Amino acid sequence: MADARDREIVRLAVPAFLALVAEPLFLLADAAIVGHLGTAPLAGLGIAAAVLQTAIGVCIFLAYGTTASVARFLGAGDLRGALAHGIDGLWLAVGIGTAVTVLGVPLAEPLVQLFGASEQVTGPAATYLRIAFLGTVPLLLMLAATGVLRGLQDTRTPLAVAVGGNALNVVLNLVLVYPAGLGIAGSALGSVIAQVASATVFVVVVVRAARRHGAPLRPDLPGIRAAGRSGVPLVVRTMTLRAALLVTTYAVTLGATGTREQEVDLATHQLAMTIWTFLAFVLDAIAIAAQAITGRALGAGDVTGTRELTTRMVRWGAVSGVVTGLLLAAASPVLGRLFTGDPDVSDLLVPVLLVAALGQPVAGVVFVLDGVLIGAGDGRYLAMAGLVTLLAYAPVALACGAADAGLVAVWVSFCAVFMGARLLVLLHRQRGDAWLVTGAGPARRVTP
């Protein structure tokens, strides 16, 4: 039985792992290409990425919530209802994405200026962000469609789309940044075009599945509103996570004195956070499997199986974190030179990455437990836990910045206080029974 559970985890986690590794390569490719334009553009990319990832990251519930609800309906044997819920998610993505684009484009420069960076950094950051906001609708459609497919226990299709989209992104960035001479604007434009292509493929796949099983495609306002309401706790949870990352970036800016030191610290932080995000997606592969498996098992009423699978996935997360931590520590002396020619940035990156390496085992367990509770639909607890964690971490990070303790100290507080607090609140919940709610849940859409 244990072998069968491991095979199920591997079947879902391996394609999810490969797809999730491909996704942050959008940012890694941008960082590598833009980094050779100079330190100031790379620092600007760091600020723009923080804003954009916050705007998009808040909407991650489109993937996570949809995965959980679709998987529950699948476990209960209602495939048509699962796809109807998925279509509601796609329409919700279009609505939210349109609103974010309309607001984000004109507000790009004021948002960047909130970080207090120099004019040399703010200009490239605003240019990148203004164009990148045009890709909001396709990005959110990608999230929603990915959630539908994961809920249907299909992690292979997202892998294929992620690999194709990432390859297109790299080619477009190389062409538009250098031969076309568009600089950082070309990097943003290339990513937007690749995102539109990827979203188109995802939508076609989901729509075809809905038609095959007779699920309605038209907008259903009650269903869309219900999808939005059910995502509110996950929005709060995600906002607390994004707020913690923004606080971290602000602490780095606050602690730097002088234009040169600020550029070096922000550029180093951008590279370190990009690598951390890359590894987070690697570890999150098991969390994706946890969302799909937990939702399906609870939808089918299998509480005992849910418990056993959770235990095994937590072990997988811990071991994976140890492996990624060792690999990161070993690679830390050479990673900087891949992204920048600035020796100050490369030198400072090494101790920051060693700190990040030490935090990887904790991150592995945290991501798995987060996935389990998302799959269980335990959004309210995750929202409350996120607020508690943020309140514990923010004062420490800001104190490091105000005391000019340095970038390494900020990263120590991030890995020890932020990730440590997340681990404690998630372990506390997992040991109880309140999250083990069975059944498909109330239907949002009535279909003939």
C-alpha positions in Angstrom: 0.0 0.0 0.0 2.9 2.4 0.9 4.4 1.7 -2.5 1.1 2.5 -4.2 0.9 5.8 -2.4 4.5 6.7 -3.3 3.8 5.9 -6.9 0.7 8.2 -6.8 2.8 11.0 -5.3 5.5 10.5 -8.0 3.0 10.3 -10.8 1.7 13.8 -9.9 4.8 15.4 -8.4 7.3 14.6 -11.1 5.5 16.4 -14.0 4.5 19.2 -11.5 8.2 19.4 -10.5 9.3 19.8 -14.1 6.5 22.4 -14.8 7.2 24.4 -11.7 10.9 24.4 -12.5 10.1 25.8 -15.9 7.8 28.5 -14.6 10.5 30.5 -12.6 12.8 30.2 -15.6 10.8 33.1 -16.9 12.4 35.2 -14.2 15.7 33.4 -14.3 16.0 34.1 -18.1 15.0 37.7 -17.5 17.5 38.1 -14.7 20.4 36.5 -16.8 19.6 38.6 -19.9 18.9 41.9 -18.1 21.8 41.4 -15.7 24.2 41.9 -18.6 22.6 45.3 -19.4 24.1 46.5 -16.1 23.6 46.6 -12.3 21.0 49.3 -12.3 18.6 47.5 -14.8 19.0 44.3 -12.8 18.2 46.1 -9.6 15.2 47.7 -11.4 14.0 44.2 -12.5 14.2 43.2 -8.8 11.8 45.9 -7.8 9.5 45.3 -10.8 9.4 41.6 -10.2 8.5 42.1 -6.5 5.5 44.3 -7.5 4.4 42.0 -10.4 4.8 38.8 -8.4 2.7 40.4 -5.6 -0.1 41.4 -8.0 -0.1 37.9 -9.6 0.7 36.0 -6.5 -2.4 37.4 -4.7 -4.4 35.6 -7.4 -2.7 32.2 -6.9 -6.1 31.1 -5.4 -7.2 30.7 -9.0 -4.9 27.7 -9.2 -5.0 26.5 -5.6 -8.7 26.9 -4.9 -9.6 25.4 -8.3 -7.4 22.4 -7.8 -9.0 21.6 -4.4 -12.6 22.1 -5.6 -12.2 20.2 -8.9 -10.3 17.4 -7.1 -13.1 17.1 -4.5 -15.8 16.8 -7.2 -13.6 14.3 -9.0 -13.3 12.2 -5.9 -17.1 12.3 -5.4 -17.6 11.1 -9.0 -18.9 14.3 -10.5 -16.6 15.1 -13.5 -19.1 17.4 -15.2 -19.5 19.4 -12.0 -15.7 19.6 -11.7 -15.3 21.0 -15.1 -18.2 23.5 -14.6 -16.3 24.8 -11.5 -13.2 25.1 -13.6 -14.9 27.2 -16.3 -16.2 29.5 -13.5 -12.5 29.9 -12.5 -11.5 30.9 -16.0 -14.1 33.6 -16.3 -13.1 34.9 -12.8 -9.5 35.1 -14.1 -10.5 37.2 -17.0 -12.4 39.6 -14.8 -9.7 40.0 -12.2 -6.9 40.2 -14.9 -8.7 43.0 -16.8 -9.1 45.1 -13.6 -5.5 44.6 -12.6 -4.2 45.6 -16.0 -6.4 48.7 -16.2 -5.1 49.8 -12.7 -1.6 48.5 -13.0 -0.3 50.2 -16.2 -0.9 53.8 -15.2 0.2 53.1 -11.6 3.5 51.3 -12.6 5.8 54.2 -11.8 4.2 55.3 -8.5 4.3 51.6 -7.3 8.0 51.4 -8.1 8.7 54.7 -6.4 7.3 53.3 -3.1 10.6 51.4 -2.7 12.6 54.6 -2.4 15.3 53.5 -4.9 17.4 55.8 -6.9 16.3 57.3 -10.3 18.8 55.0 -12.1 16.9 52.0 -10.7 13.4 53.4 -10.8 13.4 54.2 -14.5 14.1 50.7 -15.7 11.8 49.2 -13.1 8.8 51.3 -14.2 9.5 50.6 -17.9 9.5 46.8 -17.3 6.5 46.8 -15.0 4.3 49.0 -17.3 4.7 46.5 -20.1 4.5 43.4 -17.9 1.1 44.4 -16.6 -0.3 43.8 -20.1 0.3 40.1 -19.5 -2.0 39.9 -16.4 -5.0 38.4 -18.1 -3.1 35.6 -19.8 -1.1 34.9 -16.6 -4.3 34.6 -14.5 -5.9 32.4 -17.2 -2.8 30.1 -17.0 -3.2 29.9 -13.2 -6.9 29.0 -13.4 -6.5 26.5 -16.2 -3.6 24.9 -14.4 -5.7 24.5 -11.3 -8.4 22.7 -13.3 -6.0 20.3 -14.9 -4.3 19.5 -11.6 -7.6 18.9 -9.9 -8.3 16.4 -12.7 -5.0 14.7 -11.7 -3.3 15.9 -14.9 0.1 17.5 -14.3 1.5 16.5 -17.6 -0.3 19.1 -19.7 0.9 22.0 -17.6 4.4 20.6 -17.9 4.2 20.6 -21.7 2.8 24.2 -21.9 5.3 25.4 -19.3 8.3 24.1 -21.3 7.0 25.4 -24.6 6.2 28.8 -23.1 9.5 29.1 -21.3 11.5 28.2 -24.5 9.5 30.9 -26.4 10.2 33.4 -23.7 14.0 32.9 -23.8 14.1 33.2 -27.6 12.0 36.4 -27.6 14.0 37.9 -24.8 17.3 37.3 -26.5 16.0 38.8 -29.8 14.1 41.8 -28.4 16.7 42.9 -25.7 19.8 42.8 -27.9 19.4 42.6 -31.7 16.2 44.6 -31.6 17.8 47.0 -29.1 14.7 47.4 -26.8 16.7 46.8 -23.6 14.7 46.0 -20.5 11.5 46.8 -22.3 12.2 44.0 -24.8 12.5 41.6 -21.9 9.1 42.5 -20.6 7.5 42.4 -24.1 9.0 38.9 -24.8 7.5 37.6 -21.6 4.1 39.0 -22.3 4.0 37.4 -25.8 5.0 34.0 -24.4 2.4 34.3 -21.7 -0.4 35.0 -24.3 0.7 31.9 -26.3 0.7 29.7 -23.2 -2.7 30.9 -22.0 -4.2 30.2 -25.4 -3.1 26.6 -25.3 -4.4 26.1 -21.7 -7.8 27.6 -22.5 -8.2 25.4 -25.6 -7.4 22.2 -23.6 -9.9 23.1 -20.8 -12.7 24.2 -23.2 -12.4 21.0 -25.2 -12.6 18.9 -22.0 -15.7 20.8 -20.9 -17.4 20.3 -24.3 -16.6 16.6 -24.2 -18.3 16.1 -20.9 -21.2 18.5 -21.5 -20.1 21.2 -19.0 -21.5 24.7 -19.8 -19.0 27.3 -21.2 -21.1 30.5 -20.7 -20.4 32.9 -17.9 -22.4 32.0 -14.8 -22.5 35.0 -12.5 -23.5 33.1 -9.3 -20.8 30.5 -9.9 -18.2 33.2 -10.6 -19.2 35.1 -7.5 -19.1 31.9 -5.4 -15.6 31.1 -6.8 -14.5 34.6 -5.8 -15.9 34.3 -2.3 -14.3 30.9 -1.7 -11.0 32.3 -2.8 -11.0 35.2 -0.3 -9.2 33.3 2.5 -6.6 32.1 0.1 -6.2 35.7 -1.1 -5.6 36.8 2.5 -3.1 34.0 3.0 -1.3 34.9 -0.2 -1.3 38.6 0.6 0.4 37.9 3.9 3.1 35.9 2.1 3.6 38.6 -0.5 3.6 41.3 2.2 6.4 39.4 3.9 8.5 39.4 0.7 7.8 43.1 0.1 8.8 43.8 3.7 12.0 41.9 3.0 12.8 43.9 -0.1 12.0 47.2 1.7 14.3 46.2 4.6 17.1 45.7 2.1 16.5 49.1 0.6 16.3 50.7 4.0 19.5 49.2 5.2 21.6 50.3 2.2 23.4 53.7 2.4 24.5 55.4 -0.8 23.5 54.8 -4.4 26.2 52.1 -5.1 25.5 50.1 -2.0 21.8 50.2 -2.7 22.3 49.0 -6.3 24.5 46.1 -5.1 22.3 45.0 -2.2 19.1 45.2 -4.4 20.7 43.4 -7.3 22.0 40.7 -5.0 18.7 40.4 -3.2 17.0 40.0 -6.6 19.2 37.2 -7.6 18.9 35.5 -4.3 15.1 35.8 -4.2 14.9 34.5 -7.8 17.0 31.5 -6.9 14.9 31.0 -3.7 11.7 31.2 -5.8 13.2 28.7 -8.2 13.9 26.2 -5.4 10.5 26.9 -3.8 8.8 25.8 -7.0 11.0 22.7 -7.0 9.9 21.9 -3.4 6.3 22.9 -4.2 5.9 19.9 -6.6 5.0 17.7 -3.7 2.7 20.4 -2.4 0.9 20.4 -5.8 0.5 16.6 -5.5 -0.7 17.1 -2.0 -3.4 19.5 -3.1 -4.8 17.2 -5.8 -4.5 14.0 -3.7 -5.9 15.5 -0.5 -8.9 17.1 -2.3 -9.7 13.8 -4.1 -9.3 11.7 -1.0 -11.5 13.9 1.2 -14.1 14.2 -1.6 -14.3 10.4 -1.6 -14.6 10.5 2.3 -11.2 8.7 2.9 -10.0 10.3 6.1 -7.6 7.5 7.1 -6.0 7.6 3.6 -5.6 11.3 3.8 -3.7 11.1 7.1 -1.4 8.4 5.8 -0.7 10.3 2.6 0.0 13.5 4.5 2.6 11.7 6.7 4.4 10.3 3.6 4.4 13.6 1.8 5.8 15.5 4.8 8.7 13.0 4.8 9.2 13.6 1.1 9.2 17.3 1.6 11.9 17.2 4.4 14.2 14.9 2.3 13.7 17.1 -0.8 14.6 20.2 1.3 17.8 18.6 2.5 18.8 17.7 -1.1 18.1 21.2 -2.5 19.9 22.8 0.4 23.0 20.8 -0.2 22.9 21.5 -3.9 22.5 25.2 -3.3 25.3 25.4 -0.8 27.6 23.6 -3.3 26.6 25.9 -6.2 26.7 29.2 -4.3 30.3 30.2 -5.2 29.6 30.1 -9.0 25.9 31.1 -9.3 26.6 34.8 -9.2 28.8 34.8 -12.2 26.1 33.3 -14.3 23.8 36.3 -13.8 26.1 39.4 -13.5 29.5 40.7 -14.2 29.6 42.9 -11.1 32.1 41.3 -8.6 30.5 43.0 -5.6 27.2 41.4 -6.4 28.8 38.0 -7.0 30.7 38.1 -3.7 27.8 39.2 -1.6 25.5 36.5 -3.1 27.6 33.6 -1.7 26.8 34.1 2.1 23.2 35.0 1.3 22.7 31.7 -0.6 24.4 29.7 2.2 21.7 31.1 4.6 19.0 30.2 2.1 20.5 26.7 1.8 20.1 26.2 5.6 16.4 27.1 5.3 15.6 24.6 2.6 14.6 21.6 4.8 12.1 23.7 6.8 10.8 25.1 3.5 10.3 21.6 2.2 8.0 20.7 5.1 6.2 24.0 5.1 5.3 23.8 1.4 3.9 20.3 1.7 1.7 21.1 4.7 0.5 24.3 3.0 -0.5 22.1 0.0 -2.3 19.6 2.2 -4.4 22.3 3.9 -5.1 24.0 0.6 -6.3 20.7 -0.8 -8.5 20.2 2.2 -10.1 23.6 1.6 -8.8 24.9 5.0 -8.3 28.5 3.7 -9.6 30.3 6.8 -6.9 28.8 9.0 -4.3 29.5 6.4 -5.4 33.1 6.3 -5.2 33.5 10.1 -1.9 31.6 10.2 -0.5 34.0 7.6 -1.4 37.0 9.6 0.2 35.6 12.7 3.4 34.8 10.8 3.6 38.3 9.2 3.1 40.0 12.6 6.0 37.9 14.0 8.3 38.5 11.1 7.8 42.1 9.9 9.2 43.9 13.0 12.3 41.7 12.9 13.0 42.3 9.2 12.4 46.1 9.6 14.7 46.2 12.6 17.5 44.6 10.6 17.0 47.2 7.9 16.9 50.1 10.3 20.0 49.0 12.1 21.9 48.6 8.8 22.6 45.0 9.8 23.2 44.1 6.2 21.7 41.9 3.5 22.8 38.6 5.1 21.1 39.5 8.4 17.9 40.3 6.6 18.0 36.8 5.0 18.8 35.2 8.3 15.6 36.8 9.7 13.6 35.6 6.6 14.7 32.0 6.8 14.7 31.7 10.6 11.7 33.9 11.7 9.4 33.9 8.7 9.8 30.2 7.6 10.1 29.0 11.2 6.9 30.7 12.2 5.1 29.2 9.2 6.4 25.7 10.2 5.0 26.0 13.7 1.5 27.2 12.7 1.1 24.5 10.0 2.3 21.7 12.2 -0.1 22.7 14.9 -3.0 22.5 12.5 -2.0 19.3 10.8 -1.9 17.5 14.2 -5.6 18.2 14.8 -8.8 17.0 13.0 -10.6 20.2 12.2 -9.3 20.3 8.6 -10.5 16.8 7.7 -13.8 17.7 6.1 -15.2 15.2 3.7 -17.5 15.4 0.6 -17.5 17.5 -2.6 -18.9 20.6 -1.0 -21.8 22.7 -2.1 -22.3 23.1 -5.9 -21.9 26.6 -7.2 -23.6 26.0 -10.6 -26.7 24.0 -11.4 -26.3 22.2 -14.7 -29.1 20.4 -16.6 
